[in-house]
């Protein structure tokens, strides 16, 4: 999560505190679309176009009603023929300093994070928040093996989307137990060229029918 909840917990032992965190933790909303054009992934029905972003915005707000932030990244010169990465995050602010998502690092790296860091080798200082710590740790590395080593240090449930401009690479996944939701829509035809990732799937009889969203396997990133 973007905001630490430990100050809101009753005084308990370390083990009890982790269990309590799992029970009361809230979820933020994340959405990422990779597609041609600056308007985001489109779906069509009866000749009418709608963007995945517009269809999911209200459901995502229920997960994070306090802050909404969007970033659009062009992977080449400004042209509709190049791929664009659209990132949107909604935040439920529990305490302290709010950190709207997607969070951008000093090298242009962008992170959408839905999780909790309870400990392990990645420590979250008092007064800080999980998202900032995770982004700082990821931004210090560029190779796949180093990025994976950061994720292995996290103890707690998580799902994430991470844009690495150095290699024009989009990382995404969730913890091995699948404790945070992440679904995807894969391109299926010549007219459907959008890769979409979201913390929730939304059913629409004609625009997003059953099978439009599938769960991202919790087998790696």
C-alpha positions as CSV (number, residue, x, y, z in Angstrom):
1,X,0.0,0.0,0.0
2,X,1.0,3.6,-0.3
3,X,0.6,4.3,3.3
4,X,1.9,2.5,6.4
5,X,-0.8,1.1,8.7
6,X,1.4,0.0,11.6
7,X,0.6,3.1,13.7
8,X,-3.1,2.1,13.5
9,X,-2.6,-1.4,14.8
10,X,-3.1,-2.4,18.4
11,X,0.1,-3.2,20.4
12,X,0.8,-6.8,19.7
13,X,3.7,-9.1,19.0
14,X,5.4,-9.0,15.6
15,X,3.6,-12.2,14.5
16,X,0.2,-11.0,15.6
17,X,0.8,-7.6,14.0
18,X,1.5,-9.2,10.6
19,X,-1.7,-11.2,10.8
20,X,-3.7,-8.2,11.8
21,X,-2.2,-6.2,8.9
22,X,-3.3,-8.9,6.4
23,X,-6.9,-8.8,7.7
24,X,-7.3,-5.0,7.7
25,X,-5.2,-4.0,4.8
26,X,-6.9,-1.9,2.1
27,X,-6.3,-1.9,-1.6
28,X,-5.4,0.8,-4.1
29,X,-6.4,0.7,-7.7
30,X,-3.9,0.4,-10.5
31,X,-4.3,0.3,-14.3
32,X,-1.8,0.1,-17.1
33,X,-2.4,0.1,-20.9
34,X,0.1,-0.4,-23.6
35,X,-1.2,0.5,-27.0
36,X,-0.9,2.7,-30.1
37,X,-2.1,6.3,-29.6
38,X,-2.4,8.6,-26.7
39,X,-6.0,7.9,-25.7
40,X,-5.5,4.6,-24.1
41,X,-6.7,1.2,-25.0
42,X,-10.0,1.2,-26.9
43,X,-12.9,-1.3,-27.0
44,X,-15.7,-1.1,-29.5
45,X,-19.3,-2.2,-29.6
46,X,-21.9,-1.3,-32.3
47,X,-19.5,1.1,-33.9
48,X,-18.9,3.1,-30.7
49,X,-15.5,3.3,-29.1
50,X,-14.8,3.5,-25.4
51,X,-11.4,3.5,-23.6
52,X,-10.5,0.9,-21.0
53,X,-9.5,3.8,-18.8
54,X,-13.0,5.3,-18.9
55,X,-14.7,2.0,-18.3
56,X,-12.6,1.2,-15.3
57,X,-12.2,4.6,-13.7
58,X,-15.3,4.5,-11.4
59,X,-14.6,1.0,-10.2
60,X,-11.0,1.9,-9.5
61,X,-12.1,5.0,-7.6
62,X,-13.9,2.7,-5.1
63,X,-10.5,1.2,-4.3
64,X,-8.8,4.6,-4.0
65,X,-11.2,7.5,-3.7
66,X,-8.7,10.1,-2.3
67,X,-6.2,10.6,-5.1
68,X,-6.1,9.9,-8.8
69,X,-3.0,10.3,-10.9
70,X,-2.3,9.5,-14.6
71,X,0.9,9.3,-16.6
72,X,1.2,8.7,-20.4
73,X,4.6,7.7,-21.7
74,X,5.6,7.7,-25.4
75,X,8.0,5.0,-26.3
76,X,9.2,6.8,-29.4
77,X,8.7,10.2,-31.2
78,X,5.3,11.8,-30.7
79,X,3.3,9.8,-33.2
80,X,0.1,7.7,-33.0
81,X,2.1,4.9,-34.6
82,X,4.3,4.4,-31.6
83,X,3.4,2.5,-28.5
84,X,2.2,4.5,-25.5
85,X,2.2,3.4,-21.9
86,X,-0.7,4.7,-19.9
87,X,-0.5,4.4,-16.1
88,X,-3.2,5.3,-13.7
89,X,-3.4,4.9,-9.9
90,X,-6.0,5.6,-7.3
91,X,-5.1,6.0,-3.6
92,X,-6.9,5.3,-0.4
93,X,-5.0,7.6,2.0
94,X,-4.9,6.2,5.5
95,X,-2.4,8.5,7.3
96,X,0.7,10.6,7.0
97,X,1.9,12.1,3.7
98,X,0.0,11.0,0.7
99,X,2.0,9.6,-2.2
100,X,-0.2,9.5,-5.3
101,X,0.5,6.8,-7.9
102,X,2.1,6.2,-10.3
103,X,5.1,7.3,-8.4
104,X,8.0,8.5,-10.6
105,X,11.7,8.1,-9.7
106,X,14.7,10.2,-10.6
107,X,15.4,8.3,-13.8
108,X,11.9,8.4,-15.1
109,X,11.0,4.9,-13.7
110,X,7.3,4.7,-12.8
111,X,5.7,2.4,-10.2
112,X,2.2,1.3,-9.6
113,X,2.2,-0.7,-6.3
114,X,-0.6,-2.5,-4.5
115,X,0.9,-4.3,-1.5
116,X,2.4,-4.3,2.0
117,X,6.0,-4.7,3.1
118,X,5.9,-6.4,6.4
119,X,9.6,-6.9,6.8
120,X,12.2,-9.2,5.3
121,X,15.4,-7.8,3.9
122,X,13.6,-4.7,2.5
123,X,13.0,-2.3,5.5
124,X,10.5,0.5,5.5
125,X,11.7,3.3,7.9
126,X,9.2,4.9,10.3
127,X,7.4,7.7,8.6
128,X,8.1,6.4,5.1
129,X,5.8,4.3,2.9
130,X,6.1,1.0,1.0
131,X,5.7,2.5,-2.5
132,X,8.6,5.0,-2.1
133,X,10.9,2.3,-0.6
134,X,10.1,-0.2,-3.3
135,X,10.6,2.3,-6.1
136,X,13.9,3.6,-4.6
137,X,15.1,0.0,-4.4
138,X,14.1,-0.9,-8.0
139,X,15.6,2.3,-9.4
140,X,19.0,1.4,-8.1
141,X,19.2,-1.5,-10.5
142,X,18.9,-2.0,-14.2
143,X,19.5,-5.7,-14.9
144,X,16.7,-8.3,-14.7
145,X,18.5,-10.3,-12.1
146,X,19.0,-7.3,-9.8
147,X,15.4,-6.3,-10.1
148,X,14.2,-9.8,-9.2
149,X,16.6,-9.8,-6.2
150,X,14.7,-6.7,-4.9
151,X,11.4,-8.4,-5.2
152,X,12.7,-11.5,-3.5
153,X,13.5,-9.3,-0.4
154,X,9.9,-8.3,0.1
155,X,7.9,-10.1,2.8
156,X,4.2,-9.5,2.3
157,X,1.4,-9.4,-0.3
158,X,1.9,-7.4,-3.5
159,X,1.1,-6.8,-7.1
160,X,2.9,-4.1,-9.2
161,X,3.5,-2.5,-12.6
162,X,6.9,-1.0,-13.2
163,X,8.0,1.0,-16.2
164,X,11.8,1.0,-16.8
165,X,12.6,3.7,-19.5
166,X,16.3,2.7,-19.7
167,X,15.3,-0.6,-21.4
168,X,11.8,0.4,-22.6
169,X,10.6,-2.4,-20.5
170,X,7.3,-2.9,-18.5
171,X,7.6,-5.2,-15.5
172,X,4.5,-6.6,-13.8
173,X,3.4,-9.5,-11.6
174,X,2.3,-10.4,-8.1
175,X,3.7,-12.4,-5.2
176,X,3.9,-16.2,-5.5
177,X,0.8,-16.7,-3.3
178,X,-1.3,-14.4,-5.5
179,X,-2.5,-12.4,-2.4
180,X,-3.1,-9.2,-4.4
181,X,-5.3,-9.2,-7.5
182,X,-3.9,-8.4,-10.9
183,X,-5.7,-9.2,-14.2
184,X,-4.8,-8.7,-17.8
185,X,-6.3,-8.4,-21.2
186,X,-4.1,-9.6,-24.0
187,X,-4.3,-8.5,-27.7
188,X,-6.5,-11.0,-29.5
189,X,-7.0,-9.7,-33.1
190,X,-5.7,-7.2,-35.6
191,X,-8.2,-4.7,-34.3
192,X,-7.4,-5.4,-30.7
193,X,-3.8,-4.3,-30.0
194,X,-4.0,-3.3,-26.4
195,X,-2.2,-5.0,-23.4
196,X,-4.1,-4.0,-20.3
197,X,-3.3,-4.7,-16.6
198,X,-5.6,-3.9,-13.7
199,X,-6.1,-4.6,-10.1
200,X,-9.7,-5.4,-11.0
201,X,-11.7,-6.8,-13.9
202,X,-14.9,-5.1,-14.9
203,X,-17.7,-7.0,-16.7
204,X,-19.6,-5.3,-19.5
205,X,-21.9,-7.4,-21.7
206,X,-20.8,-6.0,-25.0
207,X,-17.5,-4.1,-24.3
208,X,-15.9,-6.3,-21.7
209,X,-17.7,-9.7,-21.9
210,X,-16.8,-12.7,-19.8
211,X,-13.3,-13.8,-20.7
212,X,-12.1,-10.3,-21.5
213,X,-10.0,-10.3,-18.3
214,X,-7.9,-13.1,-17.1
215,X,-6.0,-13.5,-13.8
216,X,-2.2,-12.9,-14.1
217,X,-0.6,-16.2,-13.1
218,X,1.3,-15.9,-9.8
219,X,4.4,-17.6,-11.2
220,X,6.9,-14.8,-11.6
221,X,7.3,-11.4,-13.3
